[in-house]
Amino acid sequence: MLHLHHKKLINIAIIFLLSWLIGTFFIHRFEAGYPIGASYFNAFYFTVITTATIGFGDLVPMTVAGKILTMWYAVFYVPLFLYAMNIMFQSNFKRIRHEDDLLEREMHEVEVDVETILNTHPKHRK
């Protein structure tokens, strides 16, 4: 059974993938005749770089439609990216906390065993 965090991350990954494909199509179409729209690869590269909020600046939209689409991606993806990072952080934090609890229980059992051995050994009796 998938953990709730994993399901959320899968849903976000699907949103990213679909929107990258849609964005690639529209950037290629809107920016035909410019370097950004010269190929589907350039359009996909630009879409991914924009959604990752990297923005190298090597490819830029030249048309009004391309600029509007780029602004929408920038505004939409920053919160989505932060949400995905938050889910991953929460998931890892819960896993680490669970492992810490298990380790603490094991250490307590060892302490009890050592104390039992010390209390039953003739040299250490009080």
QUIBELZI-V654866 format. One record per residue. N is the residue number from 1. PHI is phi as a letter, one per 30 degrees, with the letter a starting at -180 (* if undefined). NEAR is the number of other C-alpha atoms within 8 Angstrom. Layout:
n->{N N}
phi->{PHI PHI}
near->{NEAR NEAR}
This chain:
n->{1 2 3 4 5 6 7 8 9 10 11 12 13 14 15 16 17 18 19 20 21 22 23 24 25 26 27 28 29 30 31 32 33 34 35 36 37 38 39 40 41 42 43 44 45 46 47 48 49 50 51 52 53 54 55 56 57 58 59 60 61 62 63 64 65 66 67 68 69 70 71 72 73 74 75 76 77 78 79 80 81 82 83 84 85 86 87 88 89 90 91 92 93 94 95 96 97 98 99 100 101 102 103 104 105 106 107 108 109 110 111 112 113 114 115 116 117 118 119 120 121 122 123 124 125 126}
phi->{* d d e d d d d d d d d d d d e d d d d d d d d e d d e d d c e j c e d c d b d d e d d e d d d d d d d h d h d j d b b d c c d d d d d d d d d e d d d d d d d d d d d d d d d d d d d d d d d d d d d d d d d d d d d d d d d d d d d d d d c d e d c d d}
near->{2 5 6 6 9 8 9 9 11 8 8 10 8 8 8 8 8 8 8 11 9 8 12 12 10 9 15 14 8 10 15 11 6 8 10 15 15 12 9 10 6 11 16 12 8 11 12 9 11 12 11 10 9 7 7 6 5 4 8 7 10 8 8 7 7 13 10 8 10 10 8 8 10 11 8 8 11 11 8 9 9 8 8 10 8 8 11 10 8 8 9 8 8 8 8 8 8 8 8 8 8 8 8 8 8 8 8 8 8 8 8 8 8 8 8 8 8 9 10 8 8 6 4 8 8 3}
